[in-house]
Amino acid sequence: MRATGSKLKVIMATTTHVPVEVYLHSSYEPDAEYVDGVIEKRPAGENDHSTWQGAICFWFGQHAEEWNLRVRPSLRIQVAATRFRVPDVTVLDRAQPIEQIVTHPPVAVFEILSPEDTMQRLKRKLEDYRTMGIPEVWVIDPQDGAYYRYQDRQLLRRDSFSYTEKGILFEMDRIKEQLD
């Protein structure tokens, strides 16, 4: 509320509710996320962001056949009925059907921080991934090269993970070697 003379004026921020069908049939550059009727812009990638994204895709691409995986940058995932997220990198099990918008939990997702990211928004996104059942959720900070695994609702600094069901051993330092 703001006082103007003797009158009180109520100022409210309004958010337009967008039907999910409109989101799904619209194009955004860069792609946007959909959270409970609200379109959320994703930060546009800068060089550091893009370099990490490329290195992760390259690493998993090299092992895609061996580990029976698909790797995709910026792929829409329906994490809940009214929530669509777009991780920076998604690692998919080839045993799952190919979907234009992923509805089966991926093997792993990677979020690469941008200067515009906020901790509150990041935590909501990571929790959406956990709720969907994605076993490996990773966050990379390109500013200092730190990597974190989202586990038990916490960001834990880790250097590697193994996904024994798929025979995957993933070492972040090996990806770091791919940075240009």
N, C-alpha and C positions, 0 to 999 in steps of 0.2 A: 504494500500500500504506500501511496505517496500523498502527502498533504499538499494541497494547492489552495491557498487562501483558507476559507473555512470549510471547504469540501474535501472529503477523502475520495481518492480515486484508486480503484483496484486495478492493478496491472497484473495480468496473468500471461504466462507463456503458454502457447497452445501448440500441441503436436498433432499433426494430421495423421489419422489412422489410415493406413494403406492396406487394402485387402491383399492377402497372400498371392492371389492370382495376378494382380497387377505387378507385384514384385517379380514373380516368376516369368512374366512375359515382357519384362523391361530389361534394358541394358544400361549398365552403369560403368563409367570409366574413371578410376578403376572400379572393379566390382564392389558392390556394397553388401552389407549384411542386413538381415531382416530379423528383428527381435520384437515379437508380440505386437505386430502392426506398425512398427516404426522402422524406417530405413536408417541404418547407421553407416555412415561413410567410413571407409577404411583409409588409413594414411597411404598416400602414394609412396612407392618405394624410392629410396635414394640409392646411390651407388653401393654403400655398405650393405644395405638391405638386399638389394638385387644380387650382389655377389654371393652372399650366404645362401640365398634361395637357389641360385644356380649350382653352387657347390653341393648342396644337399641332393638336389635332383640328379646331378651327375653321379654322385656316389651310389645312390640307390639304383640309378639307371644301369650302372656297371654290373650290379648284382641282381638285377631284376629277374633274369631267367633262373639263376642259381637258387634264389630265395622265393621264386614264384610270386613276384610282386609287380605292381604297377606304381609308378610315382607320378604325381600330378601337381603342378604349381597352381595356386589360386582356384581351387575347385570347390564349388558349393556343396555343402553338407547339410542335410536336414537333421539337426540334432534333436528336435522336438517338433510337435505339430505346428507350432507357430514361431519356430526359430530356425534360421538358416545362417550358418557361419561359413566363412571363406578362409581357411587356414592358408598360410603362406606356402606350405608344402604338405601334401597328403600322400601317405603310403598305404596302398590298397593290396588286399589279398586277391590274387588272380582266381582263387576258387570262388569268389563272390561274383555275381553278375555285373557286367558293365552297366552303369547307370549314368544318365546325364547329370542328375543330382543325386549324390550318394545318400543312401538311407541305411546301409549296413555299417556298423562301426569299422572304420579303417584300422589298420595295424598301428599306425602312428600318425600324428600331426605335429607340425612344427610352426611355431609363431616366432617371427623375427621382429624384435622391437624396433619401432620408429620413434623419432623424437616426440611425435604427437601422441603416442600411446599414454594412457593413464593406467595406474595400478587398479583402480576400481573396475574399469571396463575390461582390462585383461583378466582379472579374477573371475568376472562373470562369464567370460568366454571360456576360460579353462574349466570352469565348473560345468558348463554346458557339455564340453567334450567328455568329462569324467562321467557325467550322468548318462550320456549316450553309450558308454561302455568302451571307449577307446583306451586300450591298455597303455600306450606310450604317448604322452603329451609333453612336448618339449618347448622351451622358450630360450631364445638366443638373444643376447645383448651384443650387437655388433660393435658397440662403442668400446667395450673392454674384452670382447671375445669370450665372455662367460656363458655357460650353458646350464640350464636348470631343467629338472624333471618335475612335473606337477604330480605330486603323490600325497595322498592323505590330506588334501586341501592345502598343501604347502608347496612352495618352490624350493626344491632341494638341489644344491649344486652337485652335479654329477658329470662324469667324463664319458660314460658309456652305458649301453644297455644291451642285454641279450634277450632275445625273444626265442626261447628254446623250441617252442612249437614249430617255428619256421626255420630253425637253424641259423638265426641272424645274430651276429655279434656286431654291434654298431659302436664305433669309437669316434667321438667328436673330434679328437685331435687329427684323425685321418681325413675328416672333412675339412678341417682348418687348413690342411696341406693343399687343398684344392683351390683355396682363395687366390684370386688374381689381384 
